[in-house]
Amino acid sequence: MDNQDKQRVSDKEGEKSKAEEVSDEQKQSKDKHNKLEKESSEKEVRGENRRPWRSNWALAERLAINVSGMRYETQLRTLAQFPDSLLGDPQRRLRYYDPMRNELFLDRNRICFDAILYFYQSGGRLRRPANIPLDMFLEELHFYELGEEIIDRFKEDEGFHKEEERPLPPKKWQQDIWMLFEYPESSGGARIIAIISVMVIIISILIFCLETLPEFRHEKERREAVTHRRGRDGDRSFTAFHDPFFIVETVCIFWFSFELIMRFISAPNKIRFFKDIMNIIDFLAILPFFVTLGTELAKDKGTQPSVSLALIRIIRLVRVFRIFKLSRHSKGLQILGQTLKASLRELALLIFFLFIGVILFSSAVYFAEVDSIGTSFTSIPEAFWWAVVTMTTVGYGDMSPGTVGGKLVGSMCAIAGVLTISLPVPVIVSNFSYFYHREMECEDNRVYSHNEDEGITFSLKEPMVTQV
């Protein structure tokens, strides 16, 4: 019995010790679990163990976007087509995420966002809303970070072409001359040359206009007649070379020629120089003088010039192109030229509509007035002038319908002209606004930079950089 009792006691003690060991293991396991939970909670507080919010959205497969109070929903794979954009990159759009509402909040233009969302949904087709100005829509494109390539392609679709960097001559002396005559804002000397050039252009235009006044024209004709009579006796006391207008014109042409030659000598690309429209205008501006000089020299020698009088007058008329030389020194004229160039499609459409209207209304007014006594509308081509004047609301009054049918046609012609002309005006105004704001924004960003790989370049539309 004693042995059995001892055995029982030892068994109980063994079971008790095992229970204590199990209890210790459970306690240690529990302590370890509590410790891990505590560390996990601390990491969550520090943000080290936070699960990415995009994983929750990836499970939902949809994303809610609140744009100024208007809620949109789209699939994540739709936005993921353009991962480099603001909405396509989960990390970039994170700063606009509202965890309370589980949505993105963007305080942007709703109408523009319709076009942006359609861009994602259509796989890259970007269309500007009709009632949104171009500069505002471009600002939205930059905000959503669609990329310069997409923005440049959109500008080309709108009729604008990306401006390339303009190279400067490689040699130092050529570069100095080119900067003086081509970029008036580059230095003080360039500004002085620009002022002189503008003054010479204005004087040349004034001379071109003043010499057509009757008192000056008649005096010139009288002197030429006297010189012609005296020339038979060998006395040529007064020639065209003594004319004050000719002397002033010669001084102006000397400056224009000097300016053109300096530009040509220092031009970085001679082929591009001849293709530049401004250089073509400069050449046409001085051409009439040399033609006139040749005819006067022929007269002075007593020979008859081979050029006809009508051709001489046409060539002299080309002198009026000098007014376009002011565009080299005028920001307003440059913006106007860029606007017209970008609006060529709209202007062509306007001319096409006017052409159709002229044909229709000139035909209608002819058949309405053909039986009227003393009518001015003797044929359809004769009525073209009346249709153009009426559709453009000028109304000279030299031709006017007299019958009831003709007046009715004239009324419809005037109304149609107003509607036709007003259609492309908003597009042209929008283009002008775009170029004007772009010029104002980039006025302080014009820089001259040197790149060892590409050479010296002049950047017009890039942000300010340091000259190397």
PEDAGI-V713115 format. One record per residue. N is the residue number from 0. SS is DSSP state (alpha for helix, beta for strand, coil for the rest). Layout:
BEGIN
((N;SS) (N;SS))
END
This chain:
BEGIN
((0;coil) (1;alpha) (2;alpha) (3;alpha) (4;alpha) (5;alpha) (6;alpha) (7;alpha) (8;alpha) (9;alpha) (10;alpha) (11;alpha) (12;alpha) (13;alpha) (14;alpha) (15;alpha) (16;alpha) (17;alpha) (18;alpha) (19;alpha) (20;alpha) (21;alpha) (22;alpha) (23;alpha) (24;alpha) (25;alpha) (26;alpha) (27;alpha) (28;alpha) (29;alpha) (30;alpha) (31;alpha) (32;alpha) (33;alpha) (34;alpha) (35;alpha) (36;alpha) (37;alpha) (38;alpha) (39;alpha) (40;alpha) (41;alpha) (42;alpha) (43;alpha) (44;alpha) (45;alpha) (46;coil) (47;coil) (48;coil) (49;coil) (50;coil) (51;coil) (52;alpha) (53;alpha) (54;alpha) (55;alpha) (56;alpha) (57;alpha) (58;alpha) (59;alpha) (60;coil) (61;beta) (62;beta) (63;beta) (64;beta) (65;beta) (66;beta) (67;coil) (68;coil) (69;beta) (70;beta) (71;beta) (72;beta) (73;beta) (74;beta) (75;alpha) (76;alpha) (77;alpha) (78;alpha) (79;alpha) (80;alpha) (81;alpha) (82;coil) (83;coil) (84;coil) (85;coil) (86;coil) (87;coil) (88;coil) (89;alpha) (90;alpha) (91;alpha) (92;alpha) (93;alpha) (94;alpha) (95;alpha) (96;beta) (97;beta) (98;coil) (99;coil) (100;coil) (101;coil) (102;beta) (103;beta) (104;beta) (105;beta) (106;coil) (107;coil) (108;coil) (109;alpha) (110;alpha) (111;alpha) (112;alpha) (113;alpha) (114;alpha) (115;alpha) (116;alpha) (117;alpha) (118;alpha) (119;alpha) (120;alpha) (121;coil) (122;coil) (123;coil) (124;coil) (125;coil) (126;coil) (127;coil) (128;coil) (129;coil) (130;coil) (131;coil) (132;coil) (133;alpha) (134;alpha) (135;alpha) (136;alpha) (137;alpha) (138;alpha) (139;alpha) (140;alpha) (141;alpha) (142;alpha) (143;coil) (144;coil) (145;coil) (146;coil) (147;alpha) (148;alpha) (149;alpha) (150;alpha) (151;alpha) (152;alpha) (153;alpha) (154;alpha) (155;alpha) (156;alpha) (157;coil) (158;coil) (159;coil) (160;coil) (161;coil) (162;coil) (163;coil) (164;coil) (165;beta) (166;beta) (167;coil) (168;coil) (169;coil) (170;coil) (171;alpha) (172;alpha) (173;alpha) (174;alpha) (175;alpha) (176;alpha) (177;alpha) (178;alpha) (179;alpha) (180;alpha) (181;alpha) (182;coil) (183;alpha) (184;alpha) (185;alpha) (186;coil) (187;alpha) (188;alpha) (189;alpha) (190;alpha) (191;alpha) (192;alpha) (193;alpha) (194;alpha) (195;alpha) (196;alpha) (197;alpha) (198;alpha) (199;alpha) (200;alpha) (201;alpha) (202;alpha) (203;alpha) (204;alpha) (205;alpha) (206;alpha) (207;alpha) (208;alpha) (209;alpha) (210;coil) (211;coil) (212;coil) (213;alpha) (214;alpha) (215;alpha) (216;alpha) (217;alpha) (218;alpha) (219;alpha) (220;alpha) (221;alpha) (222;alpha) (223;alpha) (224;alpha) (225;alpha) (226;alpha) (227;alpha) (228;alpha) (229;alpha) (230;alpha) (231;coil) (232;coil) (233;coil) (234;coil) (235;coil) (236;coil) (237;coil) (238;coil) (239;alpha) (240;alpha) (241;alpha) (242;coil) (243;alpha) (244;alpha) (245;alpha) (246;alpha) (247;alpha) (248;alpha) (249;alpha) (250;alpha) (251;alpha) (252;alpha) (253;alpha) (254;alpha) (255;alpha) (256;alpha) (257;alpha) (258;alpha) (259;alpha) (260;alpha) (261;alpha) (262;alpha) (263;alpha) (264;alpha) (265;alpha) (266;coil) (267;coil) (268;coil) (269;alpha) (270;alpha) (271;alpha) (272;alpha) (273;alpha) (274;alpha) (275;coil) (276;alpha) (277;alpha) (278;alpha) (279;alpha) (280;alpha) (281;alpha) (282;alpha) (283;alpha) (284;alpha) (285;alpha) (286;alpha) (287;alpha) (288;alpha) (289;alpha) (290;alpha) (291;alpha) (292;alpha) (293;alpha) (294;alpha) (295;alpha) (296;alpha) (297;alpha) (298;alpha) (299;alpha) (300;coil) (301;coil) (302;coil) (303;coil) (304;coil) (305;coil) (306;coil) (307;coil) (308;alpha) (309;alpha) (310;alpha) (311;alpha) (312;alpha) (313;alpha) (314;alpha) (315;alpha) (316;alpha) (317;alpha) (318;alpha) (319;alpha) (320;alpha) (321;alpha) (322;alpha) (323;alpha) (324;alpha) (325;alpha) (326;alpha) (327;alpha) (328;coil) (329;coil) (330;alpha) (331;alpha) (332;alpha) (333;alpha) (334;alpha) (335;alpha) (336;alpha) (337;alpha) (338;alpha) (339;alpha) (340;alpha) (341;alpha) (342;coil) (343;alpha) (344;alpha) (345;alpha) (346;alpha) (347;alpha) (348;alpha) (349;alpha) (350;alpha) (351;alpha) (352;alpha) (353;alpha) (354;alpha) (355;alpha) (356;alpha) (357;alpha) (358;alpha) (359;alpha) (360;alpha) (361;alpha) (362;alpha) (363;alpha) (364;alpha) (365;alpha) (366;alpha) (367;alpha) (368;alpha) (369;coil) (370;coil) (371;coil) (372;coil) (373;coil) (374;coil) (375;coil) (376;coil) (377;coil) (378;coil) (379;alpha) (380;alpha) (381;alpha) (382;alpha) (383;alpha) (384;alpha) (385;alpha) (386;alpha) (387;alpha) (388;alpha) (389;alpha) (390;alpha) (391;coil) (392;coil) (393;coil) (394;coil) (395;coil) (396;coil) (397;coil) (398;coil) (399;coil) (400;coil) (401;coil) (402;coil) (403;alpha) (404;alpha) (405;alpha) (406;alpha) (407;alpha) (408;alpha) (409;alpha) (410;alpha) (411;alpha) (412;alpha) (413;alpha) (414;alpha) (415;alpha) (416;alpha) (417;alpha) (418;alpha) (419;alpha) (420;alpha) (421;alpha) (422;alpha) (423;coil) (424;alpha) (425;alpha) (426;alpha) (427;alpha) (428;alpha) (429;alpha) (430;alpha) (431;alpha) (432;alpha) (433;alpha) (434;alpha) (435;alpha) (436;alpha) (437;alpha) (438;alpha) (439;alpha) (440;alpha) (441;alpha) (442;alpha) (443;alpha) (444;alpha) (445;coil) (446;beta) (447;beta) (448;beta) (449;beta) (450;beta) (451;coil) (452;coil) (453;coil) (454;beta) (455;beta) (456;beta) (457;beta) (458;beta) (459;coil) (460;coil) (461;coil) (462;coil) (463;coil) (464;coil) (465;coil) (466;coil) (467;coil))
END
